[in-house]
Amino acid sequence: MSSGSALRVQAGDWLRVHPPVRVVAPGLVLIVLGLVAFFVLLDAVRERDDVSAADLPVLEWLVERRGPTATAVLEAITFVSGPSVLPLLVLVACVAWVLARHEWWRPLLLVGAMVGSTLISLAVKGVVARPRPPEETMHVPGSEATASFPSGHTIGAATLLLVAAYLTTSRRHSHARVVGWTVATVVGVVLVALSRLYLGYHFLTDVLAAVALAVAILGGVTIVDRTHLTRRPTAGAPPGQPATSEPGVPGPG
């Protein structure tokens, strides 16, 4: 057995005798990755170097290529993902979820994640206080009054799609389900982020930082959810093994 294989076996054995670590490890990895990416971007914004050097070139390139059809489509996307519509859509979806599936835990986690993402976004905006792009690049000059970093629309959309994907696929594993949610999440986040850049309301680093924070929020959600399920193990599951279903939710199959 190679040294690498031996280390993997030892790590697996260690995790098996330390169930709490196995439960929280995936979430901790996501939190660390998200926060590291966020602080790298924040440093670039403050130092005006590295990735932030692409902010103005990307913004100007997109503004120069605006057309009526793309503008109309991306305006609709930015409206639906904004603070006036997205919270209402999430609330309606969660109420429907509770009524249809007779469960409260997963809808509650989704609502909590969305509220958390909003509070985090507002707090970071207040601390960083980054000005918006120049008004002459905005599709509707002066329509955005809050700070620019991070993008509130993007963190909301990314949090919604990432957390919904996790809550849906973690209970019933199937290749089609995972692929479908992966594609939907990537396409959805990219479209919302693109709408904010194309319409001139954010810089590239604003939307990237928002996605990084959403990944960290997903990590927190997985820790809370997996800990909750571990306390309610399914019959015959080994100690520390997360439950595969909740009341009213079929197990994997």
C-alpha positions as CSV (number, residue, x, y, z in Angstrom):
1,M,0.0,0.0,0.0
2,S,1.4,3.4,-1.0
3,S,1.9,6.2,1.6
4,G,-1.0,8.2,0.1
5,S,-3.4,5.2,0.3
6,A,-2.3,4.5,3.9
7,L,-3.0,8.1,4.9
8,R,-6.5,8.0,3.3
9,V,-7.2,4.8,5.2
10,Q,-6.0,6.3,8.4
11,A,-8.1,9.4,7.8
12,G,-11.2,7.3,7.1
13,D,-10.7,5.3,10.2
14,W,-10.2,8.4,12.3
15,L,-13.4,9.9,10.9
16,R,-15.3,6.7,11.6
17,V,-14.5,6.9,15.3
18,H,-15.1,10.7,15.4
19,P,-18.7,11.0,14.0
20,P,-19.2,14.7,14.9
21,V,-16.1,15.6,12.8
22,R,-17.5,13.6,9.8
23,V,-20.8,15.4,10.2
24,V,-19.4,19.0,10.2
25,A,-16.3,18.5,7.9
26,P,-18.0,19.2,4.6
27,G,-19.6,22.4,5.9
28,L,-16.3,23.6,7.4
29,V,-14.5,23.0,4.1
30,L,-17.2,25.1,2.3
31,I,-16.9,27.9,4.9
32,V,-13.1,28.0,4.6
33,L,-13.1,28.0,0.8
34,G,-15.8,30.7,0.6
35,L,-14.2,33.0,3.2
36,V,-10.7,32.6,1.7
37,A,-12.0,33.5,-1.7
38,F,-14.0,36.4,-0.3
39,F,-11.0,37.9,1.6
40,V,-8.7,37.5,-1.4
41,L,-11.2,39.5,-3.4
42,L,-11.7,42.1,-0.6
43,D,-7.9,42.6,-0.5
44,A,-7.8,43.0,-4.2
45,V,-10.5,45.7,-4.0
46,R,-8.8,47.6,-1.2
47,E,-5.4,47.4,-2.9
48,R,-6.8,48.0,-6.4
49,D,-4.8,45.2,-7.9
50,D,-5.0,41.5,-8.9
51,V,-8.6,40.6,-9.9
52,S,-9.9,44.1,-9.3
53,A,-7.7,45.3,-12.2
54,A,-10.3,43.6,-14.5
55,D,-13.3,45.5,-13.0
56,L,-13.3,48.5,-15.3
57,P,-12.3,46.7,-18.5
58,V,-15.1,44.1,-18.0
59,L,-17.6,46.8,-17.2
60,E,-16.7,48.9,-20.2
61,W,-16.7,45.9,-22.5
62,L,-20.2,44.9,-21.5
63,V,-21.6,48.5,-21.6
64,E,-20.2,48.9,-25.2
65,R,-22.1,45.8,-26.3
66,R,-25.6,46.7,-24.9
67,G,-28.5,45.9,-27.2
68,P,-32.3,46.3,-26.7
69,T,-33.1,42.5,-26.6
70,A,-30.3,41.6,-24.1
71,T,-31.0,44.7,-22.0
72,A,-34.7,43.8,-21.7
73,V,-33.9,40.2,-20.8
74,L,-31.3,41.1,-18.2
75,E,-33.5,43.8,-16.8
76,A,-36.2,41.2,-16.1
77,I,-33.6,38.9,-14.5
78,T,-32.3,41.7,-12.2
79,F,-35.8,42.6,-11.3
80,V,-36.9,39.1,-10.3
81,S,-33.7,38.6,-8.3
82,G,-34.0,41.9,-6.5
83,P,-35.2,42.7,-3.0
84,S,-38.7,43.5,-4.1
85,V,-39.5,40.1,-5.8
86,L,-37.1,37.4,-4.6
87,P,-38.1,37.4,-0.9
88,L,-41.7,37.1,-1.9
89,L,-40.9,34.2,-4.3
90,V,-38.9,32.4,-1.6
91,L,-41.8,32.9,1.0
92,V,-44.4,31.5,-1.4
93,A,-42.2,28.6,-2.4
94,C,-41.5,27.7,1.3
95,V,-45.1,27.9,2.3
96,A,-46.0,25.6,-0.6
97,W,-43.2,23.3,0.4
98,V,-44.6,23.0,4.0
99,L,-48.2,22.4,2.8
100,A,-47.2,19.9,0.1
101,R,-44.6,17.9,2.0
102,H,-45.8,18.4,5.6
103,E,-42.4,19.3,6.8
104,W,-40.9,22.4,8.2
105,W,-37.2,21.8,8.7
106,R,-35.9,22.3,5.1
107,P,-38.1,25.3,4.3
108,L,-37.0,26.9,7.6
109,L,-33.3,26.4,6.7
110,L,-33.9,28.0,3.3
111,V,-35.6,31.0,4.8
112,G,-32.9,31.3,7.4
113,A,-30.1,31.2,4.8
114,M,-31.8,33.9,2.7
115,V,-32.2,36.2,5.8
116,G,-28.6,35.5,6.7
117,S,-27.4,36.3,3.3
118,T,-29.2,39.6,3.3
119,L,-27.9,40.6,6.7
120,I,-24.3,39.6,5.8
121,S,-24.5,41.5,2.5
122,L,-25.8,44.7,4.2
123,A,-23.1,44.4,6.9
124,V,-20.3,44.0,4.4
125,K,-21.6,46.8,2.3
126,G,-21.6,49.1,5.3
127,V,-18.1,48.2,6.4
128,V,-16.4,48.2,2.9
129,A,-18.4,51.2,1.6
130,R,-17.3,50.7,-2.0
131,P,-18.8,53.2,-4.4
132,R,-20.9,52.0,-7.3
133,P,-19.6,52.1,-10.9
134,P,-19.8,55.6,-12.5
135,E,-23.4,56.7,-13.2
136,E,-22.7,57.1,-16.9
137,T,-22.2,53.3,-17.1
138,M,-25.5,52.5,-15.4
139,H,-28.5,51.6,-17.4
140,V,-30.6,53.7,-15.1
141,P,-28.2,56.3,-13.6
142,G,-28.7,56.9,-9.8
143,S,-31.1,53.9,-9.4
144,E,-28.8,52.2,-6.9
145,A,-28.1,53.9,-3.6
146,T,-26.4,51.2,-1.5
147,A,-22.7,50.4,-1.6
148,S,-21.3,48.1,-4.3
149,F,-19.4,45.3,-2.6
150,P,-20.8,42.6,-2.6
151,S,-23.7,42.3,-5.0
152,G,-26.9,41.8,-3.1
153,H,-28.7,40.4,-6.1
154,T,-26.0,37.9,-6.7
155,I,-25.6,36.7,-3.1
156,G,-29.4,36.3,-2.9
157,A,-29.6,34.2,-6.1
158,A,-26.5,32.2,-5.3
159,T,-27.6,31.4,-1.8
160,L,-31.1,30.4,-2.9
161,L,-29.9,28.1,-5.6
162,L,-27.0,26.5,-3.7
163,V,-29.0,25.9,-0.5
164,A,-32.1,24.6,-2.4
165,A,-29.8,22.3,-4.5
166,Y,-28.3,20.9,-1.3
167,L,-31.6,20.5,0.6
168,T,-33.1,18.7,-2.4
169,T,-30.2,16.4,-3.5
170,S,-29.0,15.5,0.0
171,R,-32.2,13.6,0.8
172,R,-32.6,11.7,-2.5
173,H,-29.5,11.0,-4.4
174,S,-29.7,10.5,-8.2
175,H,-27.4,11.4,-11.0
176,A,-30.1,13.2,-12.9
177,R,-31.1,15.3,-9.9
178,V,-27.6,16.3,-9.1
179,V,-26.8,17.2,-12.7
180,G,-30.0,19.1,-13.1
181,W,-29.5,21.2,-10.0
182,T,-25.8,21.8,-10.8
183,V,-26.7,23.1,-14.3
184,A,-29.6,25.2,-12.9
185,T,-27.5,26.7,-10.2
186,V,-24.6,27.6,-12.5
187,V,-26.8,29.1,-15.2
188,G,-29.0,31.0,-12.6
189,V,-26.0,32.5,-10.8
190,V,-24.2,33.4,-14.0
191,L,-27.3,35.1,-15.4
192,V,-28.0,37.2,-12.3
193,A,-24.3,38.2,-12.0
194,L,-24.2,39.0,-15.7
195,S,-27.3,41.2,-15.4
196,R,-25.7,43.3,-12.7
197,L,-22.5,43.7,-14.7
198,Y,-24.2,44.3,-18.0
199,L,-26.6,47.0,-16.6
200,G,-23.6,48.7,-15.0
201,Y,-24.6,48.4,-11.4
202,H,-21.7,46.3,-10.1
203,F,-18.0,45.4,-10.8
204,L,-16.8,41.9,-11.5
205,T,-15.3,41.6,-8.0
206,D,-18.6,42.5,-6.4
207,V,-20.4,39.5,-8.0
208,L,-17.5,37.2,-7.3
209,A,-17.4,38.1,-3.7
210,A,-21.1,37.6,-3.4
211,V,-20.8,34.0,-4.8
212,A,-17.9,33.3,-2.3
213,L,-20.1,34.4,0.6
214,A,-23.0,32.3,-0.7
215,V,-20.6,29.2,-0.6
216,A,-19.7,30.0,3.0
217,I,-23.4,30.3,3.9
218,L,-24.0,26.9,2.2
219,G,-21.3,25.5,4.5
220,G,-23.1,26.8,7.5
221,V,-26.4,25.3,6.3
222,T,-24.9,21.9,5.8
223,I,-23.4,21.9,9.3
224,V,-26.8,22.8,10.9
225,D,-28.7,20.3,8.7
226,R,-26.3,17.4,9.1
227,T,-26.1,18.0,12.9
228,H,-29.9,18.1,13.1
229,L,-30.2,14.8,11.1
230,T,-27.6,13.1,13.2
231,R,-29.7,13.7,16.3
232,R,-32.6,11.9,14.5
233,P,-30.9,8.8,13.0
234,T,-32.8,6.4,10.9
235,A,-33.5,2.9,12.2
236,G,-30.3,0.7,11.9
237,A,-28.1,3.6,10.9
238,P,-24.6,3.5,12.6
239,P,-23.9,6.2,15.3
240,G,-23.1,9.5,13.8
241,Q,-24.6,8.6,10.4
242,P,-26.9,11.4,9.2
243,A,-30.5,10.4,8.7
244,T,-31.6,9.8,5.1
245,S,-35.1,11.2,5.5
246,E,-37.4,13.4,7.5
247,P,-41.1,13.0,8.2
248,G,-42.9,13.0,4.9
249,V,-39.6,12.9,2.9
250,P,-38.7,9.5,1.2
251,G,-35.2,8.3,1.8
252,P,-32.7,7.7,-1.0
253,G,-33.9,5.6,-3.8
